[in-house]
Amino acid sequence: FICLVSFLVTVEIAAGVMAFMWSGQVAEELANFYISVYTQYLNTRAQGQAITLKIFHNAFDCCGIGGAIELFVRDTCPEGSFLQQITYSSCPNVIKGMFQSNAPLVLGGFLGTAGVMLVALVCSIILGRENSAPRASPPAYVLLTSPHHQMCASPALPQHLVALVCSCVLNNSLKTSPFLY
């Protein structure tokens, strides 16, 4: 278990660092993908590309790549007033800006999760050591199921204990003895 959690913490930290380091490259690739889908939609007007553009437009609150050609793809822009539709930002710029501004937050999320996992790892190590620590054996109890004359004659018991148990059994005060609770 400890090895698995250690491996997961390492992977979590590595993923966060890589997401931070490559956020610019991912933003560039995503912006290029948007531009390619946009140009294909202008040429073919395919339904699948329209859905992809709508997903981009609604997720990033943007529309198109800017310029007078935007009139041809207004049907894929987010709903809003005429003024909002004219003032939408260019999607490639919004995509790049979103990744650059949120990269530290993503890194913080990954490192925060890794920190919580490290605390859980330390707690599991402490609990594992406590559970595997040798314990003192429980106190020996005298079984009083045998007749009192056999117990009183037992050579394995210490003499002061034999005297106490025998006197309690003989006096029939076993239940009221404070020494046997």
N, C-alpha and C positions, 0 to 999 in steps of 0.2 A: 504494500500500500504506500509506504513512504517513498519507494523508488518511483512509483507511478505518479504521485503528486509532485515529486521533484522534477520529473520529466515534463509534466504539464506546465509547471511554473516556468521552466526554461523555454518551452515552446511559446508560452504566452508573452514573455519578455521579448523573445526574438521576433515574434509577429508584430508586436507594437513598434519595435525599433525599425523593422523593415517597412511597415506602413508609414511611419514618419519619414524615413529616408526616401521612399519611392513615391510619395504623394504627388510630387510635381510630374513625374513620368506617367503615373496613372491618370492624372488630370489631363495631360496632353493627349494620351491615347483615347480617353473618353470623349474629349472635344473633337478629335479627328473622326471618331466613330459617329458622333452626332452629325458632323458635316457631311460624311459619306451617306448617311441615311437621308439627310435633308436633300442632297442633290439627286439621289435616286428617286425620292418622292416627287420632286419637281418633274422628272422625266417620265415616270411610270404611273404615278398616282395610285400605287398599290395600297390595299387596305392594311396589310401587315406593317408597312412603313408608316402609315398614318397613325396606327396605334402606338408604334414605338415613339414617334414624335410627340404624341399626346402625353405619353408617360414622362418623357424628358421635360416637356413644357410644364406639366403640373408639378413635377418633383422639384424643379429648380425655379419655378415662377418666372419663366422667360419665354421668348418666342423668336425663332428664326436666327439668322446670322446678321441681320441688320440690312438696311437699304430698301429701295423701292420694290424689290422682288418679294417682300414679305406679304404683299397683298395676295399672292397666290397660295399661301399656306395658312391663312387666317383661320381656316376651319379646324386646324389642329391646335391653335393657341388656347390658353385657359380662358374660361368665361370671365367676363367683366365688362365694364362700360367701354364706350368707344375711346374715351380718353386713356383708359388703362391699356387697351389693346394697342394704341399708338405708342405708348411710352414703355412697353416691355423691353427689357434689356436683351442684348445679344446672348444667346445660349452658350456659345463657346467661351465667352469672357466670364459668364456667371459660373460655369462649371469649373474653370481654372481658379477663379477667386474662392469658390466654396472649398475646394480641396486645400488650397494654400492657407486659408484662415482656420480651417477645422483640423488640420494635421496635428497641432499640439494637443487638442482635445482627444483625438483618437489615441495618441500615444499615452496621455494621462489615463484614459479608460483602460487600456491594456495593462499599464503598470499598476493601476489601482487594483485591478482584478488579480494580478500576480501577487500583490502585497497581501490581499485577503487570503489567497491560497497559501502563502508562506506562513501566515499566522495559524491557519488550520494545520499546516505541516508541523509546526513547532508544538502545537497542542497535542497532536496525535503522537508525536515522539515522546512527549512528557507522559501522556496517559499510557503509552505502550511500556515505558520503563517502570511506571508505578504498578502496572498489572503483572509484570514479569518479575518484580522484586520478590526475593524469598521472604516468606512470612514466618513468624514464630508459630510453632504448633499450638493448637488450641489446648486449653488446660485439660488434664486428665480427669475424667469423671469416674467416680466409683459406682459401679452398677450394683444396686441393692436388690437384685432379684434372687440371689442365693440366700439360703437360711443364714441367720446371724452367727450361728456357731461356726460355720465354714469360713465366713468372712473374718471373724475375729481370730481365727487360727491361721490366716494367710500370712506366710512369711515374706511375700513380695511387697507388702505395704509397710510404710514407716510406722513405728510404734505409736507415735503421738496421734497419727491419723486413725490407726486401728482403734485406739482407745476412745477417740471422739465418736467414730461411727458406731462402735459397739455400744457405747453408753446411750447414744441417741436411739438406736434400734431397741435396746433393752428397755429404755424408759418410754418407748412408743411416742417419742417427741420429734420424730424426723421432720414433720411438716413445719414445726415451729422453730427449728434450729436456724439461727442467723448465719451460721457458717456454711450452709449448703445451698444458699441462694445465689 
